[in-house]
């Protein structure tokens, strides 16, 4: 599409110009066609929020109303979607949801599959990807829905039509704290994204509530394990807690087109551009429920737990393996390399071709030899012997070397190591046994229901973690 730029406030300021120019390539080459709906939406807004909606009731917007009252002018971009070949009941629910929203917000058609309306301080743009000729292909889902909404948000922000450069990502099962948008307004532009705390709210269905509470314990256990291991990827990756800076969104080429896990991969990429910010205060509250809209994640796992599947957690030794790698990378980063020497002292080309490379190889061989067999085998399979010398020589100092190592050993590679150790050395355990053995977990008493006391304490502890996280945080 051809990029268009306009500003309702006269001449754009330097920040807005940088944002528009910095995102131009993405908007021209990679944005979804629906992003052109931004040019049909009249007016301007203080905040914009993106929500994928599939097989939901039209009352999902009720969870946003309290926060919207203090947001000034809020635009919610709801991408109402269904896939080709999905059960007819999904399409029927989508149609009913649209009828409800159309009446409540007095939606009017903009064209190109967009419908716009307003209720009080909340404007609603519904993007039609649910009617028969607009449905997603069979292998697309929430990733594409988030990307469509986010691409529209990006266009609005770069055109000067949204006051704040961060846009919110949300889900249809969430209730927002009253000061949700106030916390976004105070975000520092040095962050690529921010993360709200999360909490699963009981629904009254005992088996579902307990299953979802157990899954939340799994999320917090994983985060605490990575924190104990000193991983820079020790943050939750839940789509409904994410707020994204528009320029950084464009720099990482938007939301990955995945049916699940798109939030994990998006945050992994964003964390390498600029730090992520952990937001304090009241959490985003998610409704406890079972769901099959995505192939894995909270809904499907909770459904299996509610049907009687036992919750297993990674063995604590899996996080000890991550800790082992983190220590190794720190040691390797502080060892001198050829790039640390002044140019005049580096010697002849013949010397450079033999000495520094040999030293790097010896350092890496020594480091790997000291690691446990499972960790050493994994790192070798990932090409550590080949990649690490290059990363060392590309960096001018120890801090930059460590950052490059962490970007290479990212959240996905960390998860792959955990799975490797699970499969070859330390099988997963029943959740209460894993928590009892884990050096990074305190007592978690099981109340037989929603583990409210235990989850409250885990949430409180997360509130004391450093505000900034990610491999791009200065260390």
Buried (B, 14 or more C-beta within 10 A) or exposed (E): EEBEBEBEEEEBEEEBBEBBEBBBEBBEEEBBEBBBBBBEBEEBBBBBBBBBBBBBBBEBBEBBBBBBBBBBBBBBBBBBBBBEEBEEEBBEBBBBBBEBBBEBBEBEEBEEBBBBBBBEBBBBBBBBBBBEEBBBEEEBBBBBBBBBBBBBBBBBBBBBBBBBBBBBBBBBBBBBBEBBBEBBBEBEEEBBBBBBBBBBBBBEBEEBBBBBBBBBBBBBBBBBBBBBBBBBBBBBBBBBBBBBBBBBBBBBBBBBBBBBBBBBBBBBBBBBBBBBBBBEEBBBBBBBBBBEBBEEBBBBBBBBBBEEEEBBBBBBBBBBBBBBBBBBBBEBBEBEBBBBEEEEEBBEEEEEEEEBEEBBEEBBEEBBEEBBEBBBBBBEEBEBBEBBBEBBBEBEEBEBBBBBBBBBBBBEBBBBBBBBBBEEBBEBBEBBBBBEEBEBBEEBEBEEEBBEEBBEBBBEEBEEBEBBBBBBBEE
